[in-house]
Amino acid sequence: MTSSGAVSTARSPSRTIPRWPFDFARVRLAYGERLRRIRATADARLQLAAAADIFDQLGARPWSDRAYSELRATGISKPRRALSEPPALTPKEREIAELASSGLTNKQIGERLFLSHRTVGAHPYQIYPKLGIVSRAALRDALAPPPEHPHTEDGSPSARRPPADGKAC
């Protein structure tokens, strides 16, 4: 492999994972950390995201967490969970999150659930990361089920069709 080939592989996240993926990801992580520290944020994000993806694929959780921590330092948050995977909230967390998303204050939620407002106030710190959000305002959208796509009787996506009589709706 030529040196120019190594550089292009190191800069392109779409390339296949090399022969030693863990070592490759560690190098990208170290390089991304260095770039971030010299304030080359855009280049750092590219390296750190690629390293995090490889660590995720390998199941190297501590290394993945480290890469995501560095990404957060560049202003990028950890990607949201897949829509098919429900957030793993406890029943109490879900109840508090639903009440908070409806617009109730911590004091009002505490009165309904017979909890102190301080206990209610502590729950968002466990809820927000699980839902991939950073503010109370995003709770409603995070708790909403994914939108269903309308389908026709044959299962294909619906297209707007004019009525049978030819008149517009």
ChimeraX commands (.cxc) that place a marker at each C-alpha (Angstrom):
marker #1 position 0.00,0.00,0.00 radius 0.5
marker #1 position 1.40,3.39,-0.89 radius 0.5
marker #1 position 1.47,6.28,1.49 radius 0.5
marker #1 position -1.13,8.12,-0.56 radius 0.5
marker #1 position -3.39,5.07,-0.35 radius 0.5
marker #1 position -3.04,5.04,3.43 radius 0.5
marker #1 position -3.95,8.72,3.63 radius 0.5
marker #1 position -7.02,8.35,1.46 radius 0.5
marker #1 position -8.17,5.38,3.55 radius 0.5
marker #1 position -7.65,7.34,6.75 radius 0.5
marker #1 position -9.74,10.24,5.47 radius 0.5
marker #1 position -12.59,8.33,3.87 radius 0.5
marker #1 position -15.11,6.76,6.29 radius 0.5
marker #1 position -16.85,4.93,3.45 radius 0.5
marker #1 position -13.89,2.61,2.80 radius 0.5
marker #1 position -13.99,-0.96,4.06 radius 0.5
marker #1 position -12.58,-1.77,7.46 radius 0.5
marker #1 position -8.91,-2.79,7.22 radius 0.5
marker #1 position -7.30,-6.05,8.28 radius 0.5
marker #1 position -6.84,-4.94,11.93 radius 0.5
marker #1 position -9.99,-2.91,12.60 radius 0.5
marker #1 position -9.45,-2.38,16.32 radius 0.5
marker #1 position -5.98,-0.93,15.84 radius 0.5
marker #1 position -7.18,1.13,12.90 radius 0.5
marker #1 position -10.03,2.55,14.99 radius 0.5
marker #1 position -7.66,3.34,17.86 radius 0.5
marker #1 position -5.41,5.27,15.49 radius 0.5
marker #1 position -8.38,7.20,14.11 radius 0.5
marker #1 position -9.54,7.94,17.65 radius 0.5
marker #1 position -6.09,9.23,18.66 radius 0.5
marker #1 position -5.86,11.30,15.49 radius 0.5
marker #1 position -9.37,12.69,16.04 radius 0.5
marker #1 position -8.50,13.59,19.63 radius 0.5
marker #1 position -5.39,15.41,18.44 radius 0.5
marker #1 position -7.29,17.26,15.71 radius 0.5
marker #1 position -9.92,18.35,18.22 radius 0.5
marker #1 position -7.29,19.69,20.57 radius 0.5
marker #1 position -5.73,21.81,17.82 radius 0.5
marker #1 position -9.25,23.04,16.97 radius 0.5
marker #1 position -9.59,21.29,13.60 radius 0.5
marker #1 position -13.16,20.40,14.56 radius 0.5
marker #1 position -14.54,19.30,11.17 radius 0.5
marker #1 position -11.63,16.94,10.51 radius 0.5
marker #1 position -11.80,15.66,14.09 radius 0.5
marker #1 position -15.50,14.83,13.73 radius 0.5
marker #1 position -14.79,12.77,10.62 radius 0.5
marker #1 position -12.08,10.73,12.37 radius 0.5
marker #1 position -13.98,10.34,15.64 radius 0.5
marker #1 position -17.24,9.28,13.97 radius 0.5
marker #1 position -15.41,6.68,11.89 radius 0.5
marker #1 position -13.64,5.34,14.99 radius 0.5
marker #1 position -16.92,5.20,16.92 radius 0.5
marker #1 position -18.59,3.28,14.08 radius 0.5
marker #1 position -15.82,0.69,14.00 radius 0.5
marker #1 position -15.83,0.31,17.79 radius 0.5
marker #1 position -19.62,-0.15,17.67 radius 0.5
marker #1 position -19.28,-2.84,15.00 radius 0.5
marker #1 position -16.63,-4.61,17.08 radius 0.5
marker #1 position -18.63,-4.33,20.29 radius 0.5
marker #1 position -15.80,-2.45,22.02 radius 0.5
marker #1 position -18.08,-0.49,24.34 radius 0.5
marker #1 position -15.46,1.40,26.42 radius 0.5
marker #1 position -13.65,2.55,23.28 radius 0.5
marker #1 position -16.93,3.48,21.63 radius 0.5
marker #1 position -17.90,5.52,24.70 radius 0.5
marker #1 position -14.55,7.29,24.56 radius 0.5
marker #1 position -15.03,8.13,20.87 radius 0.5
marker #1 position -18.56,9.42,21.53 radius 0.5
marker #1 position -17.27,11.49,24.44 radius 0.5
marker #1 position -14.76,13.15,22.13 radius 0.5
marker #1 position -17.51,13.66,19.53 radius 0.5
marker #1 position -19.66,15.40,22.14 radius 0.5
marker #1 position -16.72,17.70,22.84 radius 0.5
marker #1 position -16.83,18.72,19.15 radius 0.5
marker #1 position -20.55,19.50,19.43 radius 0.5
marker #1 position -21.95,16.26,17.97 radius 0.5
marker #1 position -24.22,14.13,20.16 radius 0.5
marker #1 position -24.48,10.36,20.08 radius 0.5
marker #1 position -26.84,9.25,17.33 radius 0.5
marker #1 position -30.39,8.45,18.31 radius 0.5
marker #1 position -31.47,4.87,18.72 radius 0.5
marker #1 position -33.10,3.15,15.79 radius 0.5
marker #1 position -36.83,3.89,15.63 radius 0.5
marker #1 position -37.63,0.19,15.86 radius 0.5
marker #1 position -35.79,-0.06,19.21 radius 0.5
marker #1 position -37.89,1.44,22.00 radius 0.5
marker #1 position -36.10,3.51,24.64 radius 0.5
marker #1 position -35.39,1.49,27.77 radius 0.5
marker #1 position -37.16,3.64,30.35 radius 0.5
marker #1 position -38.31,2.24,33.66 radius 0.5
marker #1 position -42.07,2.46,34.29 radius 0.5
marker #1 position -41.55,5.37,36.74 radius 0.5
marker #1 position -39.26,7.20,34.28 radius 0.5
marker #1 position -41.83,6.75,31.51 radius 0.5
marker #1 position -44.63,8.04,33.72 radius 0.5
marker #1 position -42.62,11.10,34.76 radius 0.5
marker #1 position -41.52,11.74,31.17 radius 0.5
marker #1 position -45.10,11.56,29.89 radius 0.5
marker #1 position -46.34,13.96,32.56 radius 0.5
marker #1 position -43.42,16.34,31.91 radius 0.5
marker #1 position -44.07,16.22,28.17 radius 0.5
marker #1 position -47.68,17.22,28.79 radius 0.5
marker #1 position -46.42,20.49,30.28 radius 0.5
marker #1 position -46.66,19.83,34.02 radius 0.5
marker #1 position -44.07,21.32,36.37 radius 0.5
marker #1 position -41.93,19.15,38.66 radius 0.5
marker #1 position -44.06,20.24,41.61 radius 0.5
marker #1 position -47.31,19.25,39.84 radius 0.5
marker #1 position -45.82,15.89,38.81 radius 0.5
marker #1 position -44.64,15.30,42.37 radius 0.5
marker #1 position -48.11,16.00,43.74 radius 0.5
marker #1 position -49.71,13.53,41.32 radius 0.5
marker #1 position -47.18,10.77,41.98 radius 0.5
marker #1 position -46.65,11.47,45.71 radius 0.5
marker #1 position -42.98,12.29,45.18 radius 0.5
marker #1 position -40.94,15.32,46.13 radius 0.5
marker #1 position -40.30,17.86,43.39 radius 0.5
marker #1 position -36.57,17.22,43.88 radius 0.5
marker #1 position -37.00,13.51,43.15 radius 0.5
marker #1 position -38.98,14.36,40.04 radius 0.5
marker #1 position -36.28,16.86,39.04 radius 0.5
marker #1 position -33.60,14.18,39.27 radius 0.5
marker #1 position -35.32,11.80,36.84 radius 0.5
marker #1 position -34.67,13.79,33.65 radius 0.5
marker #1 position -30.94,13.20,34.09 radius 0.5
marker #1 position -31.59,9.49,33.53 radius 0.5
marker #1 position -34.37,9.98,30.97 radius 0.5
marker #1 position -32.73,12.41,28.53 radius 0.5
marker #1 position -29.70,10.27,27.60 radius 0.5
marker #1 position -31.88,7.19,27.15 radius 0.5
marker #1 position -34.06,9.09,24.69 radius 0.5
marker #1 position -31.15,10.88,23.02 radius 0.5
marker #1 position -32.41,14.36,23.88 radius 0.5
marker #1 position -31.02,17.29,25.87 radius 0.5
marker #1 position -34.07,19.32,26.91 radius 0.5
marker #1 position -37.55,18.99,28.36 radius 0.5
marker #1 position -38.99,20.56,25.21 radius 0.5
marker #1 position -37.90,17.53,23.16 radius 0.5
marker #1 position -39.69,15.01,25.42 radius 0.5
marker #1 position -42.97,15.08,23.54 radius 0.5
marker #1 position -41.38,14.22,20.21 radius 0.5
marker #1 position -39.08,11.61,21.74 radius 0.5
marker #1 position -42.00,9.79,23.41 radius 0.5
marker #1 position -44.27,9.92,20.35 radius 0.5
marker #1 position -44.49,6.69,18.36 radius 0.5
marker #1 position -42.83,6.83,14.92 radius 0.5
marker #1 position -45.20,8.09,12.22 radius 0.5
marker #1 position -46.87,5.36,10.25 radius 0.5
marker #1 position -46.73,5.61,6.51 radius 0.5
marker #1 position -50.11,5.34,4.80 radius 0.5
marker #1 position -50.43,2.36,2.49 radius 0.5
marker #1 position -53.02,1.31,-0.03 radius 0.5
marker #1 position -54.92,-1.97,0.20 radius 0.5
marker #1 position -52.23,-3.79,-1.81 radius 0.5
marker #1 position -49.50,-2.71,0.67 radius 0.5
marker #1 position -47.78,-0.24,-1.64 radius 0.5
marker #1 position -47.20,3.35,-0.50 radius 0.5
marker #1 position -50.20,5.50,-1.17 radius 0.5
marker #1 position -50.03,8.11,-3.87 radius 0.5
marker #1 position -52.53,10.89,-4.08 radius 0.5
marker #1 position -55.04,9.73,-6.67 radius 0.5
marker #1 position -57.96,11.72,-8.02 radius 0.5
marker #1 position -61.45,10.43,-7.15 radius 0.5
marker #1 position -63.09,8.02,-9.55 radius 0.5
marker #1 position -65.50,10.70,-10.81 radius 0.5
marker #1 position -62.54,12.85,-11.97 radius 0.5
marker #1 position -63.31,15.80,-9.69 radius 0.5
marker #1 position -60.61,17.18,-7.45 radius 0.5
marker #1 position -61.05,16.99,-3.67 radius 0.5
marker link #1:1,2 radius 0.2
marker link #1:2,3 radius 0.2
marker link #1:3,4 radius 0.2
marker link #1:4,5 radius 0.2
marker link #1:5,6 radius 0.2
marker link #1:6,7 radius 0.2
marker link #1:7,8 radius 0.2
marker link #1:8,9 radius 0.2
marker link #1:9,10 radius 0.2
marker link #1:10,11 radius 0.2
marker link #1:11,12 radius 0.2
marker link #1:12,13 radius 0.2
marker link #1:13,14 radius 0.2
marker link #1:14,15 radius 0.2
marker link #1:15,16 radius 0.2
marker link #1:16,17 radius 0.2
marker link #1:17,18 radius 0.2
marker link #1:18,19 radius 0.2
marker link #1:19,20 radius 0.2
marker link #1:20,21 radius 0.2
marker link #1:21,22 radius 0.2
marker link #1:22,23 radius 0.2
marker link #1:23,24 radius 0.2
marker link #1:24,25 radius 0.2
marker link #1:25,26 radius 0.2
marker link #1:26,27 radius 0.2
marker link #1:27,28 radius 0.2
marker link #1:28,29 radius 0.2
marker link #1:29,30 radius 0.2
marker link #1:30,31 radius 0.2
marker link #1:31,32 radius 0.2
marker link #1:32,33 radius 0.2
marker link #1:33,34 radius 0.2
marker link #1:34,35 radius 0.2
marker link #1:35,36 radius 0.2
marker link #1:36,37 radius 0.2
marker link #1:37,38 radius 0.2
marker link #1:38,39 radius 0.2
marker link #1:39,40 radius 0.2
marker link #1:40,41 radius 0.2
marker link #1:41,42 radius 0.2
marker link #1:42,43 radius 0.2
marker link #1:43,44 radius 0.2
marker link #1:44,45 radius 0.2
marker link #1:45,46 radius 0.2
marker link #1:46,47 radius 0.2
marker link #1:47,48 radius 0.2
marker link #1:48,49 radius 0.2
marker link #1:49,50 radius 0.2
marker link #1:50,51 radius 0.2
marker link #1:51,52 radius 0.2
marker link #1:52,53 radius 0.2
marker link #1:53,54 radius 0.2
marker link #1:54,55 radius 0.2
marker link #1:55,56 radius 0.2
marker link #1:56,57 radius 0.2
marker link #1:57,58 radius 0.2
marker link #1:58,59 radius 0.2
marker link #1:59,60 radius 0.2
marker link #1:60,61 radius 0.2
marker link #1:61,62 radius 0.2
marker link #1:62,63 radius 0.2
marker link #1:63,64 radius 0.2
marker link #1:64,65 radius 0.2
marker link #1:65,66 radius 0.2
marker link #1:66,67 radius 0.2
marker link #1:67,68 radius 0.2
marker link #1:68,69 radius 0.2
marker link #1:69,70 radius 0.2
marker link #1:70,71 radius 0.2
marker link #1:71,72 radius 0.2
marker link #1:72,73 radius 0.2
marker link #1:73,74 radius 0.2
marker link #1:74,75 radius 0.2
marker link #1:75,76 radius 0.2
marker link #1:76,77 radius 0.2
marker link #1:77,78 radius 0.2
marker link #1:78,79 radius 0.2
marker link #1:79,80 radius 0.2
marker link #1:80,81 radius 0.2
marker link #1:81,82 radius 0.2
marker link #1:82,83 radius 0.2
marker link #1:83,84 radius 0.2
marker link #1:84,85 radius 0.2
marker link #1:85,86 radius 0.2
marker link #1:86,87 radius 0.2
marker link #1:87,88 radius 0.2
marker link #1:88,89 radius 0.2
marker link #1:89,90 radius 0.2
marker link #1:90,91 radius 0.2
marker link #1:91,92 radius 0.2
marker link #1:92,93 radius 0.2
marker link #1:93,94 radius 0.2
marker link #1:94,95 radius 0.2
marker link #1:95,96 radius 0.2
marker link #1:96,97 radius 0.2
marker link #1:97,98 radius 0.2
marker link #1:98,99 radius 0.2
marker link #1:99,100 radius 0.2
marker link #1:100,101 radius 0.2
marker link #1:101,102 radius 0.2
marker link #1:102,103 radius 0.2
marker link #1:103,104 radius 0.2
marker link #1:104,105 radius 0.2
marker link #1:105,106 radius 0.2
marker link #1:106,107 radius 0.2
marker link #1:107,108 radius 0.2
marker link #1:108,109 radius 0.2
marker link #1:109,110 radius 0.2
marker link #1:110,111 radius 0.2
marker link #1:111,112 radius 0.2
marker link #1:112,113 radius 0.2
marker link #1:113,114 radius 0.2
marker link #1:114,115 radius 0.2
marker link #1:115,116 radius 0.2
marker link #1:116,117 radius 0.2
marker link #1:117,118 radius 0.2
marker link #1:118,119 radius 0.2
marker link #1:119,120 radius 0.2
marker link #1:120,121 radius 0.2
marker link #1:121,122 radius 0.2
marker link #1:122,123 radius 0.2
marker link #1:123,124 radius 0.2
marker link #1:124,125 radius 0.2
marker link #1:125,126 radius 0.2
marker link #1:126,127 radius 0.2
marker link #1:127,128 radius 0.2
marker link #1:128,129 radius 0.2
marker link #1:129,130 radius 0.2
marker link #1:130,131 radius 0.2
marker link #1:131,132 radius 0.2
marker link #1:132,133 radius 0.2
marker link #1:133,134 radius 0.2
marker link #1:134,135 radius 0.2
marker link #1:135,136 radius 0.2
marker link #1:136,137 radius 0.2
marker link #1:137,138 radius 0.2
marker link #1:138,139 radius 0.2
marker link #1:139,140 radius 0.2
marker link #1:140,141 radius 0.2
marker link #1:141,142 radius 0.2
marker link #1:142,143 radius 0.2
marker link #1:143,144 radius 0.2
marker link #1:144,145 radius 0.2
marker link #1:145,146 radius 0.2
marker link #1:146,147 radius 0.2
marker link #1:147,148 radius 0.2
marker link #1:148,149 radius 0.2
marker link #1:149,150 radius 0.2
marker link #1:150,151 radius 0.2
marker link #1:151,152 radius 0.2
marker link #1:152,153 radius 0.2
marker link #1:153,154 radius 0.2
marker link #1:154,155 radius 0.2
marker link #1:155,156 radius 0.2
marker link #1:156,157 radius 0.2
marker link #1:157,158 radius 0.2
marker link #1:158,159 radius 0.2
marker link #1:159,160 radius 0.2
marker link #1:160,161 radius 0.2
marker link #1:161,162 radius 0.2
marker link #1:162,163 radius 0.2
marker link #1:163,164 radius 0.2
marker link #1:164,165 radius 0.2
marker link #1:165,166 radius 0.2
marker link #1:166,167 radius 0.2
marker link #1:167,168 radius 0.2
marker link #1:168,169 radius 0.2
view
